[in-house]
Amino acid sequence: MRIFFISGLLILWLTTHLSAQQYNFKTWNLEDGLPQSEITCLLQDRHGYLWLGTLGGLSRFNGFRFQNFSKEHGLSSNNIRCLMEDREGNIWIGTTDRGISLYNGRKFTHLGEKDGLPAGGITSITQAPDRTIWIATSKGIASYKNKKITLLPNLPDLPAQPYSALLADKRGNLWLGTLGDGLYRYNGASATRFSLEDGLTNKIIYSLLEARDGSIWIGTYGGLTRYDGKSMKQFVPEGDLNLNRAMSLSEDRNGAIWIGQDGGGVLKYDGKRLHYITADNGLESNYIATLRHDGSGNLWIGTVNSGLQRYTPSCFLYYSKLDGLKSENVTSLAKDGNGQLWVGTFDGGAARFIDGKGFTWFSQADGLPGNIINDLKIDKTGKVWLATNKGICRYDGKQFRNYNENDGLIYEIVNSCFPDSGNRVLLGTNEGFSIFNGKTFQNFKIPGGRNASFVQSVFKDHQSRIWVGTRTGLYEFRDNKFVSPPELQGFGLANVCAITQDRFNNLWIGSYNTGLLRYTPDAPNKRTAFYTQKNGLLSDGINSLQTDSLDQLWIGTIKGISRINLLQYQQKQQFRPKSFTVNDGFRGVEVNSNSIVTGLDGRMWFGTVSGLIKYLPFYEKKDTVLPKLAISNVLLLLQKTNWKDLGQPVNPKTGFPDKLTLNHDENYLTFGYQAIDLTHPEKVTYSYMLEGLELDWSAPTRDTFATYSNLSPGKYVFRVKACVQGGECNQEPVKFAFTIEPPFWSKDKLIGMVLLVAAGVVFGFVRWREQNLKKINTRLEESVEQRTLLLEKKNLEKEILLKEVHHRVKNNLQIITSLLNLQSRHVTDPAALHTLREIKDRIKSISMLHQRLYQREELSCIDLAEYVQTLCRSLFASYGVREDHVRLEFDIPTLYLDIDTALTLGLIVNELVSNTLKYAFPEHRKGTLLIELLRITETDYTLTISDDGTGLPDNFEEKMAASFGLQLVSSLVKKLHGKLRFYSEGGTQIRLQFIIQPQ
């Protein structure tokens, strides 16, 4: 006993409190969908779902939302005590008062007194290697095997009493904890009891765990005991024993043991010492009921009356006021030659920070001109330059020297500073750009108004070029003038907050709410590339940029940090950022301007609106845990389908058939699927394809369903894969095979029988018909000849009349056009002239249709390809656009349409091509206009009008709502039962999906 006491004292001496360290927690409570605030047990199933037992029912969590179950859904009781998943995937739910509920993925069944269980509650359930289920009941231990419950008899060495915890180890032993009678080990034949004299910390046992090394951990009242198969070792935390009750145990992927205490928070034993995590570190409550690690390394914490928490190990350390920050809004960072970090804050002054020792603060009282620090830089001589809201300040290690408007500075609010070679410092202010040589200021205004002179960032590149970022864009300061690079004019740069350069001489320019620009001014063609959220950035609001010693570009945004590998980018020109958000431990979220600094060995420092953050690369999780993916549903005609009622054999686990065979008219299917990622559910994307219909995977999407309609008879396989940030996907997609049968009248047997019967009938009547055919044929030939002459005469009259109608309609439309031309000569309002011109173009498209019809022999239909080409060339002439200026290309197969459909499509093409000619190629910009038609199925078509022009404007949706032409197009699209989508990537692409019923 003395050995155990000394061991406990040694552990106490090694114990480390980290009260100032804020851990990466996320919390869910009743407002987020929990059924009840006390979480009694946790379980992650084989599909990745997290199950929660509460005193208000059962809940299943997919990372986004909770699906709750209660007695109304089939539970025997809402008071859940324990959870266990067996080898077949069934969820065992032990209740405090009504036995066991069993969930097989589709429905609940019950085990109670009628099945052999004693009345009352269940405290613990476990499964042995031989698949036997062991159950702790109010009257002892019961086993479940071969669908039969057997109550273990009262043995001399294993009394029939209540047990608090069960554990079936890998060797086949059953461990049983009690609330006052110590610990039992049962091997199936006899039992061994362990008590205080054997090394137990306490005879009151709450939890049991078998570690990966085979050791048994016992959570007791007031401490923890480890049994290695030979002896026991005690771990006794300091403090009140009443608060150190080890209610739950869990092992992480590194072998550390985590202990949830009823009052003492969470303990972590890493093999050397105990680490305390309490409400001071971010826990919602120190009263912990249950712990569970998931497959991604997250620790899930069920509290007593404070909901659910998730702890995610992080490579980010967070510093707040608890660590000595006077203001958590860190606005600027710099590092001096001694490796010391300088920190500027909003209204808290500046500090010199030595990691492990703390902050030394400077404020207005110490000589700073103001406590709002916008930028910090350190020159080659070691002097610290501070840009403040009350001028520029220089600190030489002993005293501050301040400069403001009275000393010649152009404006006192200084946003950015950059020490140049020699004694010069480049300064960006709210009213212009200044160069300070140590004695005097040389000031410059930027042409273009106040916003142009609002300088937010200054930078000097490797080639000694000076760059100035303002609210209106990026300028090069050359020969005392500001030059806006012409190759950047088309990007709409504004609010340039950050500029940096990598070792490949690429300039990276970050703008607030616009995105990230890469500009290589020394390249032969001065290469440029522009990246936004669509390319994987967390946000278009970029405040800070910094390269590190590992050739990585760090991008500070208003929603977190993104990072790209510059070497891979330079080699492949593929922009694949990796991002870090709150879920990764980046708690500050919004990175401030001038607030990223490179440390040693890949370490980084970030200043955010909510604190200072340190990045430790060796703690970053390198391996990607791919989410578990499963097909969750198969729907017919978008309705919840009872496959049993349709005569289909159903898999009881999934609820839908494994081998699905459908009739020819059951060809409208929807597939539901979901990948469970409990860490980053928002970053999961999906790609899918239907073999038998599609050859390529779909574009990545976050939708969790895919619908296919009008499928032809045949064999199909639906495949889906889940991908995470960075593009890694499940190697083996999940699939679902099904068959659509052809209609019964087309089957070979039926056709053969029909042919056989028909042959018999024909053979039986052949002789009789031979005698009558000659007479009948003679009469018919005479009748047909007379009828044919009559019909030809009538058809000729109808064709002449119909052509005359089309000709007169076309002439009348031309008269209307002429009247509009006359009216246009008397109209001076540009908007009215524009409207008259659009009306003439629409009338002309109708007129051309009638012209094509009266020139054709066939009057009931028209060739769409010929009609569209003629219509587009007419529009080119109307707008005065030459085809050597905008190249016109067509990819439209021959397709004959009825007059109504052709007219509708013609009016749509008229409006969309007119908009392209008006807006896509401003200022005589050259380009290409492509019109292509693709047949998807027998009735489904896609018409695409694409150009490589300027793309859609930012306020396109507002303009679309106000445009009569686009409103007309929307109305015409509905007439075709179609869908119209607009895309803007490298120009504009308008895609019309519509249906043409077979004639």
Secondary structure as GFF3:
##gff-version 3
##sequence-region A 1 999
A	DSSP	alpha_helix	2	14	.	.	.	ID=ss1
A	DSSP	beta_strand	16	17	.	.	.	ID=ss2
A	DSSP	beta_strand	25	28	.	.	.	ID=ss3
A	DSSP	three_ten_helix	30	32	.	.	.	ID=ss4
A	DSSP	beta_strand	39	44	.	.	.	ID=ss5
A	DSSP	beta_strand	50	54	.	.	.	ID=ss6
A	DSSP	beta_strand	57	61	.	.	.	ID=ss7
A	DSSP	beta_strand	66	69	.	.	.	ID=ss8
A	DSSP	three_ten_helix	71	73	.	.	.	ID=ss9
A	DSSP	beta_strand	80	85	.	.	.	ID=ss10
A	DSSP	beta_strand	91	95	.	.	.	ID=ss11
A	DSSP	beta_strand	100	103	.	.	.	ID=ss12
A	DSSP	beta_strand	108	111	.	.	.	ID=ss13
A	DSSP	three_ten_helix	113	115	.	.	.	ID=ss14
A	DSSP	beta_strand	122	127	.	.	.	ID=ss15
A	DSSP	beta_strand	133	137	.	.	.	ID=ss16
A	DSSP	beta_strand	140	145	.	.	.	ID=ss17
A	DSSP	beta_strand	148	151	.	.	.	ID=ss18
A	DSSP	beta_strand	165	168	.	.	.	ID=ss19
A	DSSP	beta_strand	174	177	.	.	.	ID=ss20
A	DSSP	beta_strand	183	186	.	.	.	ID=ss21
A	DSSP	beta_strand	191	194	.	.	.	ID=ss22
A	DSSP	three_ten_helix	196	198	.	.	.	ID=ss23
A	DSSP	beta_strand	205	210	.	.	.	ID=ss24
A	DSSP	beta_strand	216	220	.	.	.	ID=ss25
A	DSSP	beta_strand	223	227	.	.	.	ID=ss26
A	DSSP	beta_strand	232	235	.	.	.	ID=ss27
A	DSSP	three_ten_helix	241	243	.	.	.	ID=ss28
A	DSSP	beta_strand	246	251	.	.	.	ID=ss29
A	DSSP	beta_strand	257	261	.	.	.	ID=ss30
A	DSSP	beta_strand	265	269	.	.	.	ID=ss31
A	DSSP	beta_strand	274	277	.	.	.	ID=ss32
A	DSSP	three_ten_helix	279	281	.	.	.	ID=ss33
A	DSSP	beta_strand	288	293	.	.	.	ID=ss34
A	DSSP	beta_strand	299	303	.	.	.	ID=ss35
A	DSSP	beta_strand	308	311	.	.	.	ID=ss36
A	DSSP	beta_strand	316	319	.	.	.	ID=ss37
A	DSSP	three_ten_helix	321	323	.	.	.	ID=ss38
A	DSSP	beta_strand	330	335	.	.	.	ID=ss39
A	DSSP	beta_strand	341	345	.	.	.	ID=ss40
A	DSSP	beta_strand	350	354	.	.	.	ID=ss41
A	DSSP	beta_strand	358	362	.	.	.	ID=ss42
A	DSSP	three_ten_helix	364	366	.	.	.	ID=ss43
A	DSSP	beta_strand	373	378	.	.	.	ID=ss44
A	DSSP	beta_strand	384	388	.	.	.	ID=ss45
A	DSSP	beta_strand	391	395	.	.	.	ID=ss46
A	DSSP	beta_strand	400	403	.	.	.	ID=ss47
A	DSSP	three_ten_helix	405	407	.	.	.	ID=ss48
A	DSSP	beta_strand	414	419	.	.	.	ID=ss49
A	DSSP	beta_strand	425	429	.	.	.	ID=ss50
A	DSSP	beta_strand	432	436	.	.	.	ID=ss51
A	DSSP	beta_strand	441	444	.	.	.	ID=ss52
A	DSSP	beta_strand	455	460	.	.	.	ID=ss53
A	DSSP	beta_strand	466	470	.	.	.	ID=ss54
A	DSSP	beta_strand	473	478	.	.	.	ID=ss55
A	DSSP	beta_strand	481	483	.	.	.	ID=ss56
A	DSSP	three_ten_helix	486	491	.	.	.	ID=ss57
A	DSSP	beta_strand	496	501	.	.	.	ID=ss58
A	DSSP	beta_strand	507	511	.	.	.	ID=ss59
A	DSSP	beta_strand	515	519	.	.	.	ID=ss60
A	DSSP	beta_strand	528	531	.	.	.	ID=ss61
A	DSSP	three_ten_helix	533	535	.	.	.	ID=ss62
A	DSSP	beta_strand	542	547	.	.	.	ID=ss63
A	DSSP	beta_strand	552	557	.	.	.	ID=ss64
A	DSSP	beta_strand	560	565	.	.	.	ID=ss65
A	DSSP	alpha_helix	566	572	.	.	.	ID=ss66
A	DSSP	beta_strand	578	580	.	.	.	ID=ss67
A	DSSP	three_ten_helix	582	584	.	.	.	ID=ss68
A	DSSP	beta_strand	591	598	.	.	.	ID=ss69
A	DSSP	three_ten_helix	600	602	.	.	.	ID=ss70
A	DSSP	beta_strand	604	608	.	.	.	ID=ss71
A	DSSP	beta_strand	611	615	.	.	.	ID=ss72
A	DSSP	three_ten_helix	617	619	.	.	.	ID=ss73
A	DSSP	beta_strand	628	636	.	.	.	ID=ss74
A	DSSP	beta_strand	660	662	.	.	.	ID=ss75
A	DSSP	beta_strand	669	676	.	.	.	ID=ss76
A	DSSP	three_ten_helix	681	683	.	.	.	ID=ss77
A	DSSP	beta_strand	685	691	.	.	.	ID=ss78
A	DSSP	beta_strand	705	708	.	.	.	ID=ss79
A	DSSP	beta_strand	714	723	.	.	.	ID=ss80
A	DSSP	beta_strand	734	740	.	.	.	ID=ss81
A	DSSP	three_ten_helix	744	746	.	.	.	ID=ss82
A	DSSP	alpha_helix	748	824	.	.	.	ID=ss83
A	DSSP	alpha_helix	830	855	.	.	.	ID=ss84
A	DSSP	beta_strand	861	863	.	.	.	ID=ss85
A	DSSP	alpha_helix	864	878	.	.	.	ID=ss86
A	DSSP	beta_strand	886	891	.	.	.	ID=ss87
A	DSSP	beta_strand	896	898	.	.	.	ID=ss88
A	DSSP	alpha_helix	899	919	.	.	.	ID=ss89
A	DSSP	three_ten_helix	922	924	.	.	.	ID=ss90
A	DSSP	beta_strand	927	935	.	.	.	ID=ss91
A	DSSP	beta_strand	940	947	.	.	.	ID=ss92
A	DSSP	alpha_helix	956	962	.	.	.	ID=ss93
A	DSSP	alpha_helix	964	975	.	.	.	ID=ss94
A	DSSP	beta_strand	979	983	.	.	.	ID=ss95
A	DSSP	beta_strand	988	995	.	.	.	ID=ss96
###
